Amino acid sequence: MLPTELLTFQVKGGVVEPRRLKPTPGNLELAETLIGIFEQHLGHPRFELDEALAELERGRRGIKVIRGMAHLLSQQASFEAAGAAEPSAVREKVFALAQEGVPSRRRTSQVLEAARRQLGIDDGQDLRHLLYADLSDQQTMTEAPGLSPTELIQRYDLANTQGQLYRAYSLVITARRNEPARYKQLLKYTKLFGLMLTVEGDPKFGFTLTMDGPSSLLGSTTRYGLAMAKFLPALLHVTKWDLTAEVKARKDLAWVDPKDNLWTLELTSEDGYVSHYRAPEEHDSALEAGFADRFEKLETDWTLEREVDLVPVPGGVILPDFRLEHPDGRSVLVEIVGYWRPEYLRKKFELLRKSGREDVIICVSERLNLEKAGVKHSDFEGRIVWFKGVLKPQEVVELAEGVSR
């Protein structure tokens, strides 16, 4: 992501519009030039890279864009303290030896040579450089960034937009039917980044996921806003959504209207941002994948859909594995329960009970001892398919005919 001082945007009518870089020949050439500078400085200290970047900026407009892309490339590159010994050990030895005599140019050379011998450092190593090789500007680039010019522009666009969430009060996402793996990844990242989430809504009007920001609950800290910014790339893997965020106005900028207190950031899945987070697997388990493969070979009017509805319930949310649809408009949700831990089983069935949904078919492995786990499956009679080893699609379809009437 980008530091606040490198963010570029405008505000129109209280709506924040982050700057977007189009992949024009000029922008692609700039990105390629920056990547080339980094590649040329592989194996060189960072201060030489900084000097080259400063030279590139000279006489140019759009300095924030150049520095922003360079910042992102620096995050992708690797820098380490180069040398045959730890700089802290070199300093300790040199300073200890230096205290044994009166400082002089000749004495300096003698101290450095004595330190080299005692530390077992090769004659080819510059001991003066090793003294401070762990400082940021003295570190050596050991790995160049692996981004193409197009990827760098995409990364810049996303990072510049993420930065608008640093000062967010709240973030509201309206999501429609999606693959469960994508929903599950989204919810996984809310937990990973410590975001507080409320889920409401229905399939007709969409599901609303609300996240409260730092200013509403935790004071003016940007730590929670930073978590929401990190969450944005995960949201990009969900295919149909709208996002609205309320953000605190930037009073530190001279061009901002002093009367502005609150701005709005609006994004949609159609904006063309590209995520650098790994896309989720289509199926969570071999059990689901095998069921989907067998269903494709089944002769039936029912179709198996991967895009499902979120099912909000008090204390959680249910993400069914599949949705069965019939040409006459009937549909049912399919939940496959193959995980054996008692805590998981209790929570899963408790959420299903709280949902009050009668259109959910629950497929349960006979290997699971529900009674031992404290689960009363009698509440779900007529909606359970028991299977041993292989879940047969025909049995699920037969139950769907009854459940969907």
VEXZA-796656 format. One record per residue (C-alpha): x, y, z negated. Coordinates in pm, 1 decimal. Example, Ala and Ser with C-alpha at 12.3 -4.5 7.8 and 13.67 -1.06 7.14 Angstrom:
<rs>
          X          Y          Z
     1230.0     -450.0     -780.0
     1367.0     -106.0     -714.0
</rs>
This chain:
<rs>
          X          Y          Z
        0.0        0.0        0.0
       97.5      367.0       18.8
      179.1      608.4     -264.3
      -76.7      886.1     -314.4
      149.6     1156.3     -169.3
      166.4      976.9      167.5
     -209.2      933.0      216.4
     -355.3     1120.6      514.7
     -727.5     1194.6      538.6
     -990.6     1462.2      582.5
    -1318.1     1531.4      403.3
    -1636.1     1624.1      589.1
    -1952.9     1693.0      395.5
    -1819.5     1507.5       93.0
    -1728.3     1197.0      295.4
    -1363.8     1085.3      301.6
    -1232.0      992.5      646.9
     -891.4      818.8      628.3
     -665.2      884.8      924.3
     -655.9      599.2     1175.7
     -364.0      534.7     1410.4
     -467.0      422.6     1755.9
     -228.1      182.9     1935.5
     -135.1      450.5     2189.4
      196.9      427.1     2376.1
      333.2      705.8     2156.6
      235.2      538.7     1828.1
      358.3      198.4     1942.7
      690.2      354.4     2044.4
      724.4      520.5     1702.7
      647.6      192.0     1527.0
      897.8        7.4     1746.9
     1163.5      271.1     1673.1
     1111.6      236.3     1298.6
     1125.9     -142.8     1315.9
     1445.1     -115.1     1522.1
     1608.4      109.4     1261.0
     1536.2     -146.1      990.2
     1670.3     -432.5     1201.2
     1988.4     -234.8     1277.1
     2053.1     -189.5      905.8
     2028.5     -555.1      811.3
     2335.6     -622.9      595.0
     2385.2     -250.9      521.7
     2323.1      -56.9      198.4
     1990.4      115.2      158.9
     2133.9      467.6      155.0
     2247.8      421.5      514.8
     1894.4      319.6      610.3
     1755.5      625.4      430.1
     1997.2      850.2      621.0
     1884.7      701.6      953.1
     1517.8      751.1      863.0
     1584.1     1111.5      761.1
     1750.3     1169.0     1097.5
     1443.2     1028.1     1273.6
     1217.1     1272.1     1087.0
     1422.3     1573.6     1189.8
     1222.5     1808.2     1412.0
      919.3     1579.1     1424.2
      557.9     1640.7     1326.9
      353.2     1391.9     1129.0
      618.7     1325.7      866.4
      369.6     1152.8      636.0
      292.3      893.0      902.5
      662.6      821.5      959.9
      730.8      795.2      588.8
      418.6      586.3      538.2
      518.3      330.0      799.8
      875.9      327.5      668.3
      740.6      266.7      317.5
      541.9      -34.7      440.0
      846.5     -172.4      622.7
     1053.9     -133.5      305.7
      794.4     -339.4      118.3
      830.9     -614.4      380.1
     1211.3     -608.8      376.2
     1430.8     -764.2      105.6
     1708.2     -576.8      -72.6
     1960.0     -726.4     -312.3
     2277.7     -629.5     -493.6
     2550.7     -765.8     -267.6
     2881.7     -893.2     -396.3
     3063.9    -1180.1     -561.8
     2978.9    -1069.4     -915.7
     2693.9     -910.7    -1106.9
     2737.2     -529.8    -1107.4
     2665.8     -517.7    -1481.3
     2952.9     -763.1    -1543.7
     3184.5     -557.8    -1320.6
     3096.4     -236.5    -1507.4
     3147.7     -398.9    -1845.1
     3493.0     -527.9    -1746.3
     3607.6     -205.5    -1576.4
     3492.6       21.8    -1858.5
     3655.7     -201.5    -2120.3
     3989.6     -196.7    -1935.7
     3965.4      179.0    -1874.9
     3956.0      246.0    -2248.8
     4300.2       93.6    -2292.8
     4490.0      383.2    -2131.3
     4491.9      749.4    -2029.3
     4275.6      823.9    -1720.4
     4465.8      898.3    -1396.9
     4440.9      813.3    -1026.8
     4716.0      556.1    -1065.0
     4548.9      416.6    -1376.1
     4218.4      384.0    -1185.3
     4378.4      163.3     -921.1
     4545.7      -50.2    -1189.4
     4217.4      -94.8    -1379.1
     4027.3     -195.4    -1066.2
     4296.2     -444.7     -967.1
     4309.1     -594.7    -1318.5
     3928.1     -625.1    -1324.4
     3933.2     -794.7     -984.0
     4179.4    -1058.2    -1099.1
     4004.7    -1127.8    -1428.4
     3665.9    -1161.2    -1260.7
     3803.9    -1376.2     -979.3
     3677.4    -1145.3     -705.0
     3817.9    -1177.0     -354.0
     4055.5     -904.9     -228.7
     3813.6     -819.3       52.3
     3546.2     -697.0     -189.2
     3523.1     -322.1     -256.5
     3513.6     -313.4     -635.6
     3407.5       52.3     -635.2
     3092.4      -47.1     -445.1
     3029.2     -345.3     -672.6
     3022.3     -119.2     -977.1
     2680.9       20.1     -879.6
     2558.6     -227.5     -619.5
     2239.9     -286.9     -820.0
     2121.5       74.7     -788.0
     1835.3      113.3     -542.6
     2022.4      314.4     -280.3
     2325.3       84.4     -300.9
     2137.2     -242.2     -252.8
     2193.1     -427.9       71.8
     1914.4     -532.4      305.6
     1917.4     -911.8      315.9
     1600.6     -962.7      520.9
     1446.4     -731.8      780.0
     1066.2     -685.7      794.9
      890.3     -928.4     1027.1
      619.7     -700.0     1167.0
      547.6     -619.6     1530.0
      463.6     -257.5     1630.4
       92.3     -345.6     1654.6
       97.0     -518.4     1314.7
      270.8     -218.8     1158.0
        1.7       17.4     1286.8
     -269.7     -218.0     1158.8
      -99.1     -240.9      821.1
      -68.4      139.5      804.9
     -438.2      189.9      881.1
     -541.9      -51.9      607.8
     -294.7       81.9      350.1
     -403.5      440.6      414.1
     -765.6      341.3      354.3
     -681.4      129.7       49.1
     -523.2      438.5     -103.6
     -858.0      617.9     -104.6
     -977.6      367.5     -366.9
     -708.9      455.3     -622.5
     -946.8      709.5     -779.3
    -1270.6      514.7     -732.2
    -1558.1      539.0     -978.1
    -1750.9      250.5     -824.2
    -1758.6       28.8     -520.5
    -2078.0     -119.2     -373.7
    -2070.9     -388.7     -105.0
    -2375.2     -504.5       88.2
    -2300.9     -846.8      238.0
    -2516.9    -1068.1      456.9
    -2501.5    -1436.8      537.8
    -2144.7    -1563.2      552.7
    -1948.3    -1883.3      534.6
    -1921.8    -1998.7      171.4
    -1542.8    -2024.4      196.5
    -1529.1    -1652.1      272.1
    -1760.5    -1564.5      -13.6
    -1560.3    -1787.6     -245.9
    -1235.0    -1619.6     -145.7
    -1392.7    -1280.3     -207.2
    -1510.2    -1382.9     -554.3
    -1172.2    -1541.5     -626.8
     -999.0    -1209.4     -562.0
    -1242.6    -1019.9     -786.1
    -1136.9    -1253.0    -1067.3
     -767.4    -1237.0     -971.6
     -764.1     -857.6     -983.8
     -980.0     -838.3    -1298.3
    -1276.3     -666.9    -1130.2
    -1615.3     -654.1    -1304.1
    -1880.0     -768.8    -1056.3
    -2260.4     -762.5    -1050.2
    -2447.2     -950.7     -774.4
    -2807.6     -870.2     -675.5
    -3027.1     -899.2     -368.2
    -3176.9    -1151.7     -127.6
    -3116.6    -1290.5      224.2
    -3365.4    -1053.1      388.9
    -3216.5     -725.6      272.3
    -2863.8     -843.4      193.8
    -2669.4     -904.2     -125.4
    -2528.7     -613.6     -323.5
    -2197.5     -662.2     -503.5
    -2127.7     -374.5     -741.7
    -1789.8     -306.8     -900.6
    -1753.7      -33.2    -1158.7
    -1433.0      164.8    -1139.9
    -1193.5      301.2    -1401.6
    -1348.5      644.2    -1432.4
    -1691.2      507.6    -1520.6
    -1578.3      266.0    -1792.1
    -1209.3      291.9    -1861.3
    -1127.4      660.9    -1843.6
     -923.9      829.8    -1571.8
     -661.5      557.2    -1524.7
     -604.8      445.2    -1166.1
     -516.0       89.1    -1267.1
     -865.3      -42.3    -1196.3
     -886.0      160.6     -875.4
     -559.6       -0.2     -768.1
     -720.7     -340.5     -824.4
    -1012.7     -241.9     -600.6
     -765.5     -127.7     -335.7
     -592.2     -466.8     -347.5
     -931.7     -633.8     -313.0
    -1012.5     -464.2       21.1
     -804.1     -699.2      244.2
     -996.6     -996.6       98.9
    -1327.0     -832.1      190.3
    -1214.1     -807.8      553.8
    -1243.6    -1187.7      585.6
    -1617.7    -1160.2      516.8
    -1776.0    -1106.9      857.5
    -2081.0     -886.4      787.7
    -2069.8     -616.2      521.4
    -2098.1     -246.0      439.6
    -1901.5      -70.9      165.9
    -1968.0      253.8      -15.7
    -1729.5      385.3     -279.2
    -1757.0      690.8     -500.1
    -1413.8      843.8     -554.5
    -1287.2     1128.5     -766.1
    -1203.7     1436.6     -558.6
     -836.8     1533.1     -522.8
     -808.7     1859.6     -714.6
     -432.1     1862.9     -660.2
     -467.9     1953.5     -291.3
     -488.3     2322.8     -197.0
     -735.1     2267.2       88.8
     -991.0     2088.3     -129.5
    -1301.2     2285.3     -227.9
    -1268.2     2346.2     -604.9
    -1640.7     2270.3     -638.0
    -1586.2     1914.9     -512.9
    -1599.0     1656.0     -789.7
    -1707.8     1344.5     -606.4
    -1639.5     1210.8     -258.2
    -1780.5      910.8      -76.8
    -1586.3      652.0      123.2
    -1790.6      446.6      370.5
    -1662.1      138.5      554.3
    -1817.6     -146.7      751.3
    -1703.9     -479.1      892.9
    -1718.8     -317.5     1237.0
    -1443.2      -63.6     1165.3
    -1170.1     -286.6     1305.3
     -939.9     -314.4     1005.5
     -715.9     -622.7     1002.9
     -637.4     -814.4      683.8
     -289.7     -945.5      605.3
     -429.8    -1187.1      344.8
     -448.0    -1547.6      459.3
     -789.6    -1646.4      592.0
     -974.2    -1910.4      384.8
    -1004.8    -2269.5      498.5
    -1338.8    -2350.2      663.1
    -1413.9    -2625.5      411.8
    -1318.7    -2642.5       44.0
    -1277.6    -3020.0       42.2
    -1250.4    -3331.0      256.4
    -1597.1    -3425.2      128.1
    -1753.5    -3118.2      290.0
    -1547.7    -3151.8      607.4
    -1646.0    -3519.6      644.9
    -2014.9    -3440.8      594.4
    -2000.5    -3166.8      860.7
    -1825.6    -3399.4     1108.5
    -2084.6    -3674.7     1057.2
    -2373.5    -3429.8     1087.8
    -2257.3    -3325.0     1436.6
    -2313.7    -3685.7     1555.0
    -2663.8    -3705.4     1405.6
    -2963.2    -3676.0     1638.0
    -3193.4    -3432.3     1460.7
    -3375.5    -3102.6     1515.9
    -3210.9    -2964.9     1203.6
    -2889.1    -2766.4     1244.4
    -2612.9    -2738.2      985.4
    -2500.5    -2380.5      927.7
    -2186.2    -2268.4      749.4
    -2323.0    -1918.4      689.7
    -2517.3    -1928.8      362.8
    -2689.3    -1696.4      118.2
    -2550.3    -1592.9     -214.3
    -2784.0    -1701.2     -494.1
    -2755.6    -1448.9     -779.5
    -2841.1    -1588.8    -1123.2
    -2802.7    -1449.9    -1476.3
    -2442.8    -1505.5    -1579.5
    -2306.2    -1597.8    -1238.1
    -2368.6    -1668.2     -872.3
    -2422.3    -1984.1     -667.8
    -2250.1    -2032.0     -333.3
    -2414.8    -2329.5     -156.9
    -2193.5    -2530.7       75.7
    -2432.2    -2542.9      373.2
    -2767.1    -2424.8      503.3
    -3000.5    -2650.9      703.8
    -3225.5    -2476.2      955.3
    -3516.0    -2615.9     1157.6
    -3643.7    -2462.4     1483.2
    -3984.7    -2403.0     1321.1
    -3824.1    -2159.3     1073.1
    -3785.9    -2385.0      771.3
    -3452.8    -2382.5      588.1
    -3292.2    -2536.1      280.7
    -2960.5    -2491.1      107.3
    -2723.9    -2782.5       43.7
    -2493.4    -2803.2     -256.8
    -2241.5    -3088.7     -275.7
    -2129.0    -3176.5     -628.7
    -1818.6    -3390.9     -620.6
    -1607.1    -3238.4     -898.1
    -1603.6    -3439.6    -1218.1
    -1500.7    -3211.7    -1506.1
    -1782.0    -3197.4    -1768.4
    -1747.1    -2818.8    -1810.3
    -1785.0    -2769.0    -1435.4
    -2087.9    -2999.6    -1413.4
    -2264.3    -2831.7    -1704.9
    -2208.4    -2484.0    -1563.8
    -2305.4    -2586.9    -1209.9
    -2637.8    -2743.3    -1310.6
    -2715.0    -2466.8    -1559.1
    -2676.7    -2207.1    -1283.0
    -2893.2    -2415.6    -1051.1
    -3160.3    -2437.3    -1320.2
    -3148.4    -2062.6    -1391.0
    -3181.2    -1980.5    -1022.2
    -3531.7    -2122.9    -1012.0
    -3474.6    -2207.0     -645.2
    -3672.0    -2503.7     -516.6
    -3506.1    -2499.4     -174.2
    -3165.0    -2628.6     -285.5
    -3074.8    -2992.7     -216.4
    -2812.4    -3120.4     -459.5
    -2585.4    -3400.4     -338.5
    -2426.4    -3582.1     -632.6
    -2163.9    -3855.5     -632.8
    -2272.8    -4168.3     -819.5
    -1927.3    -4170.1     -976.6
    -2021.5    -3867.4    -1186.0
    -2168.6    -3943.1    -1526.2
    -2407.7    -3652.1    -1562.9
    -2556.1    -3774.0    -1889.7
    -2212.5    -3801.3    -2049.2
    -2141.9    -3444.8    -1933.9
    -2461.9    -3328.5    -2104.5
    -2653.4    -3262.8    -1780.0
    -3025.8    -3342.7    -1756.7
    -3084.3    -3409.0    -1389.1
    -3456.4    -3476.7    -1445.9
    -3515.6    -3104.0    -1385.2
    -3409.2    -3159.7    -1024.7
    -3610.2    -3470.9     -937.6
    -3699.6    -3485.5     -571.5
    -3408.6    -3261.3     -476.3
    -3108.8    -3486.6     -548.0
    -2929.3    -3708.6     -296.5
    -2708.4    -3966.2     -468.5
    -2412.8    -4093.7     -269.6
    -2125.8    -4330.7     -323.2
    -1809.3    -4252.7     -129.6
    -1970.5    -4118.3      188.7
    -2252.6    -3862.6      195.4
    -2490.9    -3965.5      473.6
    -2643.0    -3673.6      669.9
    -2958.8    -3872.6      750.7
    -3048.6    -3895.9      381.2
    -3001.8    -3521.1      338.9
    -3221.2    -3448.5      642.4
    -3496.6    -3680.4      514.4
    -3500.6    -3498.3      181.7
    -3497.7    -3162.1      360.5
    -3822.5    -3255.4      535.0
    -3988.0    -3295.6      197.7
    -3827.3    -3004.0       15.8
    -3901.2    -2751.4      290.2
    -4276.6    -2820.1      318.9
</rs>
